[in-house]
Amino acid sequence: ENIYCLIGIITCNGDHLAVINKMVSKIDEFKNFKFLGNLHLSKNEKNLFYSVSNMNLEKNSYEHRIYKMDLETKKSFVFTNGAKESSFIELLDGSILFAGDREGKKDESDTTKFYKICTSGGEAVLDFTVPALVNTIKQINDDEFLVLANFNRTKELEKIEKESKKEEDKKENKEKTYDDSKDYLVATEIPFWGNNIGFTNEDRSRLYHFNKKTSEFIPLSDDITDIYGLELNEDKTKAVFISTTFTGKMPLVNEVKILDIKTKTVDLLAKDFSFAYANFIDSENIITVATDMKEYGINENSNIYIINIKEKSFEKIVNDNFDMCMNNSVGTDMRLTGGKGILVKEGFMYFINTEVNSSYIYRIDKNGNLERLNEKSGSIDCIDVSKDGKIYAVALKDSNLQDIYEISMEEENRISFHNDTTEYSLSEIEEINFTNDGIGFIGYVMKPVDYDPNKKYPGVLHVHGGPKTVFGKVFHHEMQFLANNEYFVFFTNPRGSDGRGKEFADIRGKYGEIDFDDLMKFTDAVIKNYPALDEEKLAIMGGSYGGFMTNWAIGHTNRFKAACSQRSISNMTTEFLLTDIGYYFIDDQISATPWNNYEKLWYHSPLKYANKAQTPTLFIHSDEDYRCWIPEGIQMFSALKYHDVPARLVMFKGENHELSRSGKPMHRIRRLKEILEWFDNYLK
């Protein structure tokens, strides 16, 4: 019996791996997808540098390398091969500087090693080491740099205290004192943790001046100010940045400041707005993207302003009809690293904007002259621009994964071919129009691969996160995976979504009401227009806001026979008090706090309606997701189990809110396996 049992286990594990491999290869080799980012056009405009990331299933991790493209031949090749290099800058001499650890030496101190490599190729050499964890570096001259680096005043004081204690013990010949500092955490402010970051209490991004020749590392900002968005003017004499100074509670507004690099003096230029970007558009003016949040709260679209450096004037340069989201909010699980979504070049600010279901490239000058620079739909993920206005972009176009494109209003030419989707079995995304409350909507439907109109198929309503994001007609692996497993997949952008202006995106105090109604009307339209969709075998799924909506739906309708709720919200009070953005996001979006209107928070909490749920639901959460913390899933799971509703809770260790997009490769595969098996069990 023991032998048969052992053989059974081996066979089971073998089948288990076969199932996983089948799923990976269903649209053929998930592990072969490439993720591009950090696009940079060289100063001589002869080369493009960018990062390429891929999965390593054996190590259950990602590998990152810098690539170089010759723009004359359009040929690309691996430029660095350390497998951990994605972020870099071009130095004044044209060489590439990147952070890494080629020596592999373990160092207890917080340092960042920078390596330099000539653009013609060769071996990267260690150039200098900064005595801090660096997140941004800008070159002033051959030897000097401005640096944004992590700083924590409590940890710094403890470090000094430990060193002093160590020296004291050494002098008195005492044994090493036990260090209990790793046994506990102390919080003194909110937020005290951040998604994908961990415990952040009193962490700040501090501004420093670093001289690689002398190793001088001098702080230029205080220890309670958080700084980001560092940019230098053309002659490297001044720097502009955005700063937030606080103790106790992080505010939603911040400030734009300017640094005289020679004198090290800092001046305040603008305040009392939420600034997202600031840069020199010429020697006298700074262009900035900001919102006062007064009309539509934290989701209010930003506007564009010019700050005159000398006068410190602050003037809006576009008219009141300007109603754009100045970033790419097109949802997909096919991105990994980032890149420039906004930049200044030759008197213009170039930026990515989301409209309806796609993102496009715009530019504006200091006088407010605004123009769109491309027409083709899709997702623009990051850009760089030549002096004469030629645009290069990492983008998702048609049914392709990320690659590099040369873009103009007239045409878009693909110039890299890291990903080839022609060998995959893909479902084409079809559009469907419907109306609700007199508003026109576009919905999207993916038929099962190898669709047979004479058969009946189960279907999945997929709800995006945000809620201020959009779904469009771009490659989404999760959806293609389901379509390849004989499911209809359908999705839309209900009220609350991006791309259609501030009023459309404003669902403050209405969560679960008008947005849920839009989704149900859309589901009705899909059923009506696609007779092969079996309305008795429908599922709903989503993550973040989509997880909230899944939780909400199962308490308000029984039309779904299965559900998958991921990184969700179930209780607005606990989301308010326990998560990294809760105290301001819930206050703003639900228009209530536990003290001024607890009843409203409870009304918009899916947990309130869990006793009415009958839908078998799979909950997927990550234990380091501090955006929608794991108790949100636990509460909803426990409520369903208490009321005898079939439920399963899968908790991934060491993952955060980005599990489906940048989680460890085997975790992403396991997640898909859980979803497919759950839906198959209840819908097939």
C-alpha positions, 0 to 999 in steps of 0.5 A: 500500500505504501508503494502504491501510495508513493507511485500515486503521489508521483503520478499526481505531481507529474499530472500537476506539472503537465497541467501547468505546462499546458496552461503556459503553452496554451497561447504558447510559452508564457515564459518567452514573452519579453517586457520592454521599458526605460527607452532612451535616445542617445545624445547623438541620436544614433542609438536607442537604449532600453531594458528588456526583461524576461522570465526565468522559471527555473529561478522563479524570477525575472532577468533584466538587461540593457539593449542597444539599437543602431537607428541606422540599421535598426538592429538591436543587441544585448548591451549588458548581460548582468541579468539585473540591469534595467535602470540607467542614465547616459553620462555627458561623455556618452557612456552608460551608467547603471546601478548593479553589483557585479562583484557579488560581495555581501555588504551590510551597509546601504550602498549603491554601486554604479558601473560605467560602460562605453557605448561602443561596447566592452566590459562594464567597470565599477565607476563609484559607490554612493553610501546610500540606496539611490533611486535617482541620479543626475549628472552635473559635470564629470565628477559631481552628481545630484542624488535622491536616496533613501533616508530614515532618521530613526534608523540613522540615529539607531545606527549611530547609537549602535556604533557608539555602543559597539565602541564602548563595549570594545573599550571595556572588553565586554561581550557583544550586546544582543541587538533586538532592533530587528524584533519589532517595528515602530510606527509614528506616521501614516502611511507607515507601509507601502505596497511593493515597498514594505514598512516605510515609517519615516522613510524619505527620499532625500536630496544629496550632492555627491562628488565621486572624486572626493566621495563627499555626500552632502544632504541638501534637504532635511530629514522629514521631506520627501523629494521626487521628480528631480530635473536639471536645466540645460546648463546644469546650474539649477534643479527643480523638484517636487517635495512633501514635508510632513510628520504624522500624516502625509498630506495630499498637496506638495510643493515645487522648489528650485535649487541653485546648484552652485550656492546650494540655496533652495527657493519655493516656487509653488505650493498647495497643489498636487504636482505630478511633474515639473521641468524647465521648458526654457531658461526662465520658465518651468512647466508643471502638471498639477491639480488642486483637487477642488472639484473632483477630488483626488481623481481630478484630471491634472492641468498644465501650468507655467511657473516663471522662475524670477517672478514666481508666477503660476499660470494655467496655459490651457483653457477650461475645456482641457479635460485629459488624464495625463498618463497611460491608464490602459490596463494589461498584464504585459508590462513590467518596467517603466519609462518616461511618460512625460518629458521636455525637449526643444521647447515642448513638453511631450506627454502620454494621455488616455482617451476612451480606450487607448493612450496617445502622445501629445505635446504642448509649448509654453504658450499653451499650443497643444497638439496630438501627435499620433492617431492609431489606437493602442497603448503607449507605455514610454517615449523618447523624442529627438530634437526634430520631434521624431518619436520613439515609443515602447507600445502595445499595438494591434494584437502585439506585445510590447515592442518599439515603434517610430511614431508620427501622425502619418504612420507608426513603424515597428522597429523592434521584434522582441515579441512575435504573436503570430505563432500564438492562438489569439482571440480577436477583440470585438466591439459592442455598443450599448447605452445606459442612463442615456450614455453611450458605452463601448464594450469588448468581447473575445470569443473562445479560440476555435469558436463554433457558433453552434456550440454553447460556451461559458463566459467571464465578465472581467472588471478592471482596477482603478477605478480610474483606468480603462480596458482597450483592445490590447494584448492581455494575457489573462484574457487570452488565456481564458479565451484559449480555454473555451471561454467568452471574455467580455469587458467594458469601461463603466462610469468611474473609468478614465478616458472620458473626462472628469465628470464621467470618472467621478463616482465619489459616494456612488461605488457599487451603484451606477458603475454596477448598473453599467456592468449589468446592462453591458452583460445583458447586451453581450448575452443578447448579441452573442447567442453562443454565450450561455447565460446560465454559465457566467462568471465575474472576476476582477482585481483591486477595484475589480475585486471590490466590484466582484465582492459587490456583485455576488451580494447583489445578484445571483446571475453569476455561477462563479466568481474570482475576487482578487486583491479586493476591498470588502469593508470600507472601514478596515480599508480606510484604517489599515492600508497605505492609501486608505485614509485619504482614498476612502475619505475622498472616494466614498465621501465618508469617514468612520466618524462622520458617516459610518453608515455610508461606509458600511453601505458601500462595503460588500461585506454588508451584503455577504449574507445574501451571496450564493455564488461560489467565490475564489479569493486571491490575495498577497500577504504583502499587498498593503494597497488592499491588505489581506484582511479584506479577502479574509473577511469576505471569505470568512463571511461566505464560509459562515453562510455555507457558500463555497469559497476558496482563499489562496494567499501568496507569500512574498507578493504584493498588489502587482501579483498578476502583473509582476509577481514571481513567474511560478506564482503567476502561473499558479494563479492562472491555474487556480482561476481556470480550475475554479471556473471549470469546476462551476461552469463546465 
